[in-house]
Amino acid sequence: MKRMVLPLGVLLFIIACGDDSSSANYQWAENGSSSEDVQELSSSSWIASNSSSSHNDVKNSSSSISEKSSSSSRRSGPDPESSSSVAVSSSSIAMSSSSRNDVSSSSSVEVSSSSAAVSSSSVAESSSSVVASSSSVELSSSSEILTDPSKIFEMRVPKLDAYTCEEKVNWGERVFTGTFSQIDFVCTYDYDGEKGFLYVQLNPTSCGLALSLIPGYDVEKAEFYVNGKFADVSDVKYEWGGNHHVQKLWFTYKGKVFRYGQSSLGWGGRPCQGMDCLNVFESDKKTYVANGCDEQRSIPIVCNGVDPDKQIEEQVFDFTDKFEVCEGDPRTRGND
């Protein structure tokens, strides 16, 4: 059998290439190197596994190795082929890691964005629910009919000693002096299917003498709240009522004239309580539409004065109807 002797450098190179190709094949399996690198490494493995091939094959391998050696001599490092394999493997790992990181990061961003979008959508729906709830509250509030005047009107505490009046008697030297306070009323209203309150602020501005001083009042403010909402009234006027103090409070609403008054007068035509009934007139203030201050007191109302000695939050407005026929009223005389 004829033996073939190879140069020592060739044998060492073949052995080295065989180890590197095995390493390269392992790292390709792990990291997915490119097909060109795999083919080159596979060729080296084939050379190592077929060291007993023909001399021509060896020559071909030698020329291939020479070309690689020439190429490798231009690279730095003690083992160019091994370094090349490591570089390819590292590049593959870097590319693979980079791809995984990019995909993972992108997926995380997308998931995060999607979650944020869902969260934003939930917040928006929640906000819509809050808005709907607020709208319901507003509707409930607007449909509610309040019964406490202090929560309906911007009320004031009437001022005492608001006006001092002096009148001289014509037939003598005597001078009458009187001091008058502001007067504020809250009166109920119940007519033609509508219920509510009339609130007025009255200021003393003048006085006259008729056996006693009779003050004159101007209307500072008048507000009308009916069926849960405010309504316009006009021509609001207040009459003190002469020496007997028979009060009247006028206002115009929906083309009709209304007058709060007193349905019962006692001895001498003097009232024993405040305004307690309502008369309704045509615009001429004379023609009755309804006489609610008749003997039957067919349109009853209750008027409360605002207490000048208490703050508004301390006031209690009691609209319980406590009407009584005055002593001396013609309706009571038969019982004397």
Order of alpha helices (4+ residues) and beta strands (2+ residues): alpha-alpha-alpha-alpha-alpha-beta-beta-beta-beta-beta-beta-beta-beta-beta-beta-beta-beta-alpha
